[in-house]
Amino acid sequence: MDQSTLLTLLDRVKAHSLSPEEAARLIGPSPFEDLGYAKVDHHRAARQGAAEVIFGQGKTAEQIAGIVRAMMERGTANIIITRLSEEKAAVLEGLFPYTYDAAAHLAVANPQDHPLTGSIVVVSAGTSDLAVCEEAALTAEALGSRVHRVYDAGVAGLHRLLSQLETLEKARCIVAVAGMEGALPSVVGGLVSCPVIAVPTSVGYGANLGGLAALLAMLNSCASGVSVVNIDNGFGAGFLAHRINQMKGIDEI
């Protein structure tokens, strides 16, 4: 059950048009469902505003399908599946509706149209970072945020980034993705007033150390307002950017 449905039920209880007992029955006897290999958290959306996300790596296609079916039976839409290989995606084909991006290894099961709000910008240093960028962008879009993409705009050609300054300045949050020396988030952080989420990638030559050099550079950024997620963690950046994008101002609370 998603958050809006739960709030509607609670409003009906408050208005005495629905008994607490009937509301409890509709919500379900338990906040989670034990499938044996997974305990599906059906109340995640009510607590956190977004349904449970399925991490596909390490799970079999059959296990993923079972979790998706359990969530769909409770009415959950736009179920995000991350780190889903093309082989597993092929096995899932026809079992339930889903969209799949092979580059980002991300699927959205039971996709439903929903309004996109706010403005998140995902900016990449290079084309080699696009898989991580798309994981971030598709995650935020599946959750309900409007995303603008500014790709291949790294510091080796700074004019590319500056040509998109108006777009950057209108963002509520920016996800800056870079490998190599990881300088892009510091540059972006020095240009804008919104929060910047830095994502180091494992792209680079030997001394990049699989993204560790970029991670350390971003953690040591001199630009205020820059936070950092783990190496190649586009999903984590996209999810956090969505939450920032959806935050209400003091005058809206």
C-alpha positions in Angstrom: 0.0 0.0 0.0 1.4 3.4 -1.0 1.5 6.4 1.2 -1.4 8.3 -0.4 -3.7 5.3 0.0 -2.7 4.9 3.6 -3.3 8.6 4.3 -6.8 8.3 2.7 -7.7 5.4 5.0 -6.5 7.3 8.0 -8.5 10.4 6.9 -11.6 8.2 6.7 -11.0 6.9 10.2 -10.7 10.4 11.4 -13.9 11.4 9.7 -15.7 8.3 11.3 -16.6 7.0 7.8 -14.4 3.9 8.4 -13.9 1.9 11.6 -10.4 1.4 13.0 -10.9 -2.3 12.7 -11.8 -2.2 9.0 -8.8 0.1 8.4 -6.5 -2.3 10.1 -7.9 -5.1 7.9 -7.3 -3.1 4.7 -3.8 -2.1 5.8 -2.9 -5.7 6.4 -2.2 -8.0 9.3 1.6 -7.5 9.2 3.9 -4.7 7.9 6.0 -7.3 6.2 5.4 -10.6 4.3 7.8 -13.5 4.8 8.5 -15.3 1.6 11.1 -17.6 3.1 14.0 -16.1 1.2 12.9 -12.5 1.7 10.8 -10.4 4.1 9.0 -7.9 1.9 8.5 -4.6 3.7 5.0 -3.5 2.6 5.0 -0.5 4.9 8.2 1.1 3.6 6.3 3.6 1.5 4.1 4.7 4.5 7.2 5.2 6.6 9.6 6.7 4.1 7.6 7.9 1.2 9.0 5.3 -1.3 8.4 1.6 -1.6 11.1 -1.0 -0.9 13.8 -1.2 -3.7 15.0 -4.6 -4.9 18.7 -5.1 -5.1 19.0 -7.6 -8.0 22.7 -8.6 -7.5 23.0 -11.9 -5.7 19.3 -12.7 -6.1 18.0 -15.3 -8.5 15.5 -14.2 -11.2 12.9 -16.4 -9.5 13.5 -14.6 -6.1 13.2 -11.2 -7.7 10.0 -12.3 -9.5 8.5 -13.5 -6.2 9.3 -10.2 -4.4 7.8 -8.2 -7.3 4.6 -10.3 -7.3 4.2 -9.8 -3.6 4.6 -6.1 -3.9 2.2 -5.9 -6.9 -0.5 -7.8 -5.0 -0.4 -5.0 -2.5 -0.9 -2.4 -5.3 2.7 -1.2 -5.4 3.7 0.4 -8.7 7.0 1.6 -10.2 9.1 -1.0 -8.3 12.8 -0.3 -8.7 15.1 -3.2 -9.3 18.8 -2.2 -9.2 21.9 -4.1 -10.4 19.8 -6.4 -12.6 21.8 -8.2 -15.2 20.6 -8.6 -18.8 20.4 -12.4 -18.3 18.1 -12.1 -15.3 16.1 -9.4 -17.1 15.5 -11.8 -20.0 14.2 -14.5 -17.6 11.8 -12.0 -16.0 10.3 -11.0 -19.4 6.7 -11.8 -19.6 6.3 -12.6 -15.9 5.1 -9.0 -15.2 5.3 -5.6 -16.9 8.6 -3.8 -16.6 11.0 -1.4 -18.3 14.7 -2.1 -18.4 17.8 -0.1 -19.1 20.7 -2.4 -19.9 23.4 0.3 -19.4 22.2 1.2 -16.0 21.2 -2.4 -15.1 18.0 -1.0 -13.7 14.4 -2.1 -14.1 11.1 -0.5 -13.1 8.4 -3.2 -12.5 4.7 -2.5 -12.9 5.5 0.9 -14.4 2.7 3.5 -14.0 2.6 7.1 -15.3 3.0 9.7 -12.5 3.7 13.4 -12.4 7.3 14.5 -12.3 8.0 17.4 -10.0 10.9 19.8 -9.1 14.2 19.8 -10.9 17.2 17.5 -10.5 20.2 17.8 -12.7 22.5 14.8 -13.3 25.8 16.0 -14.7 28.6 13.6 -15.8 32.3 14.3 -16.4 32.6 11.9 -19.3 30.6 9.5 -21.5 32.3 6.6 -19.7 30.3 7.6 -16.5 26.9 7.4 -18.2 25.9 4.0 -16.7 26.2 5.4 -13.2 24.5 8.6 -14.3 21.5 6.8 -15.8 21.2 4.7 -12.6 20.8 7.9 -10.7 18.5 9.6 -13.2 16.2 6.7 -13.7 15.9 6.1 -10.0 14.9 9.7 -9.4 12.4 9.6 -12.3 10.8 6.4 -11.0 10.3 8.0 -7.6 8.6 11.1 -9.2 11.3 13.7 -9.8 11.9 15.6 -13.0 15.5 15.1 -14.2 17.6 17.1 -16.6 20.8 15.4 -18.0 24.0 17.3 -18.7 26.5 14.7 -19.9 30.2 14.8 -21.0 30.8 18.1 -19.3 34.0 17.5 -17.3 36.7 19.9 -16.3 39.0 19.0 -19.3 36.6 21.2 -21.3 35.1 23.6 -18.8 33.2 25.6 -21.4 30.9 22.6 -21.9 29.8 22.8 -18.3 29.5 26.6 -18.3 27.2 26.5 -21.3 24.7 24.7 -19.1 25.0 27.1 -16.2 21.4 28.3 -16.4 20.1 24.7 -16.2 22.4 24.1 -13.2 21.2 27.2 -11.4 17.6 26.2 -11.6 18.1 22.8 -10.0 16.9 21.9 -6.5 19.7 19.3 -6.3 22.6 18.3 -8.6 24.1 14.8 -8.9 27.7 15.2 -10.2 29.3 12.0 -11.5 33.0 11.6 -12.2 35.8 9.2 -12.3 39.5 9.9 -13.0 40.6 12.6 -10.5 37.0 13.4 -9.5 37.2 17.2 -9.8 33.8 17.9 -11.3 31.7 18.0 -8.1 34.0 20.7 -6.6 33.6 22.8 -9.7 29.8 22.4 -9.7 29.6 23.1 -6.0 31.4 26.4 -6.5 28.8 27.5 -9.1 25.4 26.7 -7.6 23.4 27.4 -4.4 21.7 24.0 -4.2 23.0 20.8 -2.6 25.4 18.7 -4.8 25.7 15.0 -4.4 29.0 13.7 -5.7 29.3 10.2 -7.1 32.8 8.8 -7.7 33.0 6.2 -10.4 35.5 3.4 -11.0 36.4 4.9 -14.4 40.1 5.7 -14.8 43.6 4.5 -15.2 45.7 2.6 -12.6 46.2 5.3 -10.0 42.4 5.9 -10.0 42.4 2.7 -7.8 39.0 1.6 -8.9 37.4 4.9 -7.9 39.2 5.4 -4.6 41.1 8.4 -5.9 37.9 10.1 -7.0 36.2 9.2 -3.8 39.0 10.8 -1.7 39.1 13.9 -3.9 35.3 14.4 -3.4 35.5 13.8 0.3 38.1 16.5 0.5 36.2 19.0 -1.7 36.7 22.6 -0.8 33.3 23.5 -2.1 30.6 23.8 0.6 27.4 21.9 0.2 28.9 18.8 -1.5 28.1 15.4 -0.1 29.5 12.1 -1.3 28.0 8.6 -1.9 29.9 5.4 -2.5 31.8 4.5 -5.6 29.4 3.8 -8.6 26.4 4.3 -6.3 24.1 6.0 -8.8 21.1 4.6 -7.1 22.0 6.1 -3.7 22.6 9.5 -5.3 19.4 9.4 -7.3 17.3 8.4 -4.2 18.9 11.1 -2.0 18.5 13.7 -4.7 14.8 12.8 -5.0 14.3 13.3 -1.3 16.0 16.7 -1.4 13.9 17.7 -4.4 10.7 16.8 -2.6 11.5 18.7 0.6 9.0 21.5 1.5 10.1 24.9 2.4 9.3 26.3 5.9 6.4 28.3 4.4 4.9 25.2 2.9 5.0 23.0 6.1 
